[in-house]
């Protein structure tokens, strides 16, 4: 079972680590999009969320306080769903696209909460982790 959870952690973390690269290497482009969606201090927000993605993604991947890492990713996903993918502000095709992205982010946020709970509940018995849970 530990190997299955490790594979899940790898697959889950890959998305966030890949996204972190975009946040940290294409900051100005991403900040322009964030600003168009009404995010205040867009450039700072993109850099901050890039750091969240690296920290949370590596934490879950490596099993270093993976419960904390999953909660960091939850915070990123919940805020991104509302601030970036508020489909209720759009109409037509844009509304449909943002609605899909909103529910993708909320589903991933739920998965992040499940990972946090699993890591905290199972603790070191989870296997293939560097540390046990923080909480």
C-alpha positions, 0 to 999 in steps of 0.5 A: 500500500505504501508504494501506491501512496508514493505513486499518488504523491508523485503524480499529485506533486508533479502538477504543482511542481510543473506549475511552479516553474511557470510561476517563477519563469514566466512571472510577468505574463502570468501576472498580466493574466492575474491582473486581468482577473482582478488579483491585487498585487498580481506580480507579487501574488504570482511569485508568492504562489510560485513559492507555495507550489514549490514548497507544497509540491516538494513537501508532499513528494518527498514526505517532509511534513507532507501534511503541511505541504498538502495544506499549503497546496489546499490554500493555493487551490482554494484561493486560485479557484475563487480569484482566478476562476470565478466563472460567475463573473463571465459569460458564454464560452469563457464562463464554461472554461472558467467553471471547469477550471474552478471545479478542477481546483476545488476537486484538487483542493479536496484531494489535498485535504485528503492527503493532509488527513491521511498523512496525519492519521497514518503518520510514519506508517505511511512509508517512503517519507523523510519525516512524519507528519507535522500535525 
